[in-house]
Structure formats: C-alpha cells, structure tokens
Amino acid sequence: MSRAAAEAVRLHLEGLAEAAAAAAAAAVASEAAAYAGRAAATLEAGGRLLFCGNGGSAATAEHVATEYVVRLRRSRAALPATALTAGSAQLTAAANDLGFERAFVRILEAAGRRGDLLVLHSTSGESPNLLAAARAARDRGIGTVALLGARGGRLAPLVDLAIRVPADEPQRVQELHLAIEHAVVGLVEERFAAVEEDR
C-alpha cells in the first residue's frame, strides 16, 4: 500500500486512541462498571442478557452476546445472552408484517421476561425501533442499558442507565461501544469464573 494509505490508517488509530482516552477521563468508566454490576446481578438472579441495535450496532450486539455464551478469555459455564437481531427470518418477518419500528418489540415479547436486561446500542439514540423496544422493556419489567453517542438522543431518558461516549462520528461511537462491551464482559466473566473456581 502507499505511504498515504499507511498515514490514513495511522490517523484513524490515533483518533481512536484519543477518543478512548477522552472516554476514560469522562464518567464512562464508572457507568460501564455499573452496567457490569447490573449484568452480573441479572445473570445471578436467573435472568438473561438481551442485545439489539441497527447496522453496525446490530453486529456489535451479536458479537457481544456470543462472548457471553461462549467466552471472552476465561473458561466458565455458558451465560444466557442473545441478540434480538440474530434470527434473520424472525426479524424480517416482524418488520414485513408489523413494520420495522415494532420488529424488536415483537421479538422482545417472545424472548424477554421480567428480570432480564436489555442492552440497546445506538450511535444516534433516535432509531424508532430502539425507542419502541426501550418502552416495551420498561412495560414488561425488563431492565435497560443503552450505549450511545455523545448526544444521547431520545433514547437516553427512556433507559435505566445511559452510557454516552464522547464521540459523534458513527464509526468512532461503535468502536468505543465495542471496547466498553469487552471490558464489561471481562468483568462479568471474572465474577462467574471465580465462583466456579470456589466450588
């Protein structure tokens, strides 16, 4: 590749490093720790972790749910987690028959129950299907966490815990969201692995 291409990659990585440093200096670390505590408490009480998002955030939702089911770093029992985006047939049928705004709501009606935790990923906080899912979760006694961009959008006041990263560019927001999720999964995994080792 050309020197210009290498420079473009370097600038992207430096931008990510700067954004991550800004997030670390903000309230994000303590909010993420609170999210990890909620996730662990949900699982310890027999609940499940549910994830959703659109586009790149849907990919993050599936990525993170997989790490709970399989593992991140530690060997331990599988943890119950699912992405509402994972069943393409269900998602597209719900969108086709009920409208895209209600697609996650319909799947949540089937998959979610009181005591679960729904984690919503959004760069804008304005997606109608995520707003509808947050309201449906509240009505069903399902806890909610949202990972958002700096502005938060209309989704922020609808959830129990809103984590806003100090970035607005969608790709940068998504990169920070995944980093936060990896930290949270690591904390939860350590907690469950330690319990298993004590038995």
Secondary structure, DSSP 8 states (H G I E B T S, - for coil): --HHHHHHHHHHHHHHHHHHHHHHHTTHHHHHHHHHHHHHHHHHTT--EEEE-STHHHHHHHHHHHHHHS-SSS------EEETTS-HHHHHHHHHHH-GGGHHHHHHHHH--TT-EEEEE-SSS--HHHHHHHHHHHHTT-EEEEEE-TT-GGGGGGSSEEEE-S--SHHHHHHHHHHHHHHHHHHHHHHHHHHHHH-
